[in-house]
Amino acid sequence: MLKKKTILQVKHMNDKTSILDIRKMAFINNPNNDNFYSLLKKIDKHKEIFDNKFFAEATKNALIKKDTNGLLFISRLYIGLNRNVEAEFILSQVYNIDKSNIDVIYSYFDILCRRKQLSLLSSIIKNINKKENELLYTKCLLKYYILTRQSNDLDNLVKSCFEKYKKDREFVWLVYISAIQNDNYQFTNMVSKTEYQNELFSDLSGPEERKIKIHFYLNILNILSEKINDNKNC
C-alpha cells in the first residue's frame, strides 16, 4: 500500500514538473503577457524552475528579435526573484534598444532606484515627456525624492497632485512609503481615504505598525481640536 502511494506521489510530481516546463518553453518562445503571468504566479512556490539556463534562452531569443516587451517581462521575473542586478542588466539592454519607449524608460528608472544608482537617474528622467506622461513623471520624482530623502520636495509634490492621482495604486503606495519614511501623519491620513487603505494597512508589523497607529492618533487629536475650536467660535 505504501509503495503504491509513493509511486502515485512521484507520478504527480512528474506531471507537475512537466506542466511547469511547458510554461517555461512557451515563455521562451513567446514572452507575451499571458505566458509571463503564468510563470509569475509560480515564483513563490517554485523558485527552483527559474534557473540560469531558462533565463539565458529567453534573453537570447528576445534580444535576437529585439523584443522589448519580452525583455521587460524577463526583467520583471528577475525582480520577482529579487535578482535586481540581473534585472538592471536586462533593462539597460532594453534601454539601449529603445530609449523612446515610456514603459522601458520607467522600468529602467525603477530598477535604478531599487539599486540606488543615483548617478544615472537624472539623465534617465530627462527622457520622459512630462506633458505626455505626467503621472509616470510624477511617480519617478516621488521615487527619486524618497530615495534621496528630500522631504520638503516630497511634501510639496504630494500635496500638489494627490487628489489628481489618488486612483493610481502605485502612486498611493509611494505616498504610503513616504508617510512611514518621513513620519508624516498627513500622508497617512491621505492614504487612509483611498480605496487602497485596507490593502496597505493590513500587512503592517513592528515599528511600521506603531508609527502608523501614532499617525492615526494625531489625526484624531487634530479632528477633536478643530471641533473644539469650532464650538468656541460659535
SVG drawing of the C-alpha trace seen along z (x, -y; Angstrom):
<svg xmlns="http://www.w3.org/2000/svg" viewBox="-22 -83 49 85">
<polyline fill="none" stroke="black" stroke-width="0.4" points="0.0,0.0 2.8,-2.4 4.7,-1.5 1.7,-2.2 1.1,-5.6 4.8,-6.6 4.6,-5.7 1.4,-7.9 3.2,-10.8 6.2,-10.6 3.9,-10.5 2.1,-13.5 5.4,-15.4 6.5,-14.5 3.2,-15.7 3.5,-18.9 7.1,-19.5 6.2,-18.8 3.5,-21.4 6.0,-24.0 8.5,-23.0 5.8,-23.6 5.1,-27.0 8.8,-27.9 9.2,-26.8 6.1,-28.8 7.6,-31.9 11.0,-31.3 9.4,-31.1 6.8,-33.8 7.4,-36.1 4.0,-37.7 1.6,-38.9 -0.2,-35.6 2.9,-33.5 4.6,-35.9 1.7,-35.8 1.5,-32.0 5.1,-31.9 5.0,-34.9 2.3,-33.3 4.7,-30.3 7.6,-32.2 6.9,-32.0 6.5,-28.2 8.8,-27.2 11.8,-29.4 13.9,-26.4 12.5,-26.3 13.9,-29.8 17.4,-28.6 20.1,-30.4 19.6,-28.2 15.9,-29.3 16.9,-33.0 19.7,-32.6 17.5,-31.0 14.7,-33.5 17.0,-36.5 18.9,-35.3 15.6,-34.8 14.3,-38.2 17.5,-40.0 17.7,-38.4 14.1,-39.6 14.7,-42.9 11.5,-42.1 11.4,-45.0 8.2,-43.8 9.7,-40.3 12.8,-41.7 10.7,-43.8 8.8,-40.6 12.2,-38.8 13.3,-41.7 10.1,-41.5 10.7,-37.8 14.2,-38.7 12.7,-41.4 10.1,-38.8 13.0,-36.6 14.8,-39.6 17.6,-39.3 17.8,-43.0 21.4,-43.0 20.3,-40.8 17.1,-42.9 19.2,-46.0 21.4,-44.4 18.4,-43.3 16.8,-46.7 20.0,-48.5 20.0,-46.4 16.4,-47.2 17.0,-50.9 19.8,-50.9 17.5,-49.3 14.6,-51.8 15.2,-55.0 11.8,-56.4 9.6,-53.7 8.0,-55.1 7.5,-51.6 11.2,-50.9 12.3,-54.3 10.0,-53.9 11.1,-50.3 14.8,-51.3 14.3,-54.2 12.6,-52.0 15.3,-49.4 18.0,-52.1 16.1,-53.4 15.9,-49.9 19.7,-49.5 20.3,-53.1 22.2,-54.1 21.8,-57.8 24.3,-58.9 22.1,-57.6 18.7,-58.7 18.9,-62.3 19.8,-61.5 17.0,-58.9 14.2,-61.1 15.1,-63.7 13.9,-61.3 10.3,-61.3 8.0,-63.8 6.4,-65.4 3.3,-66.6 2.6,-63.3 3.4,-61.1 2.6,-63.3 1.7,-60.5 4.8,-58.4 7.0,-61.5 5.4,-62.3 6.0,-58.8 9.6,-59.0 10.0,-62.2 8.4,-60.6 10.8,-57.6 13.8,-59.9 12.7,-62.2 12.1,-59.1 15.5,-57.6 17.4,-60.9 15.2,-61.8 14.2,-65.2 11.3,-65.6 10.4,-69.2 10.2,-68.5 8.3,-65.3 5.8,-67.1 5.2,-69.8 4.8,-67.3 2.4,-65.0 0.2,-67.9 0.1,-69.4 -1.1,-66.3 -2.6,-63.8 -6.2,-64.4 -5.4,-64.1 -3.7,-60.7 -5.2,-59.1 -6.9,-56.4 -3.5,-55.1 -2.4,-52.2 1.4,-52.7 1.2,-56.5 -0.8,-55.8 1.7,-53.1 4.6,-55.6 2.8,-58.2 2.3,-55.4 6.1,-54.6 6.7,-58.4 4.4,-58.5 6.4,-55.8 9.9,-57.0 9.3,-60.7 7.0,-60.0 4.3,-62.1 0.9,-61.7 -0.7,-63.9 0.3,-61.5 -1.1,-58.6 -4.4,-60.5 -4.5,-60.9 -3.8,-57.2 -6.5,-56.2 -9.1,-57.9 -8.3,-56.0 -9.6,-52.7 -6.3,-51.0 -6.3,-51.7 -7.2,-48.1 -4.6,-46.6 -1.8,-48.8 -2.6,-48.9 -3.4,-45.1 0.2,-43.9 1.8,-46.3 4.1,-44.9 6.6,-46.1 7.9,-49.7 5.8,-50.5 2.6,-49.5 3.4,-51.6 4.3,-54.6 1.0,-54.3 -1.0,-54.0 0.6,-57.2 -0.3,-58.9 -4.0,-57.9 -3.9,-59.2 -2.5,-62.5 -5.2,-62.8 -7.9,-62.1 -6.5,-64.7 -6.4,-67.2 -10.1,-66.5 -11.1,-66.9 -9.1,-70.1 -10.8,-71.5 -14.2,-70.6 -13.4,-72.3 -12.3,-75.4 -15.4,-75.4 -17.6,-75.2 -15.7,-78.1 -16.2,-80.2 -20.0,-79.6"/>
</svg>
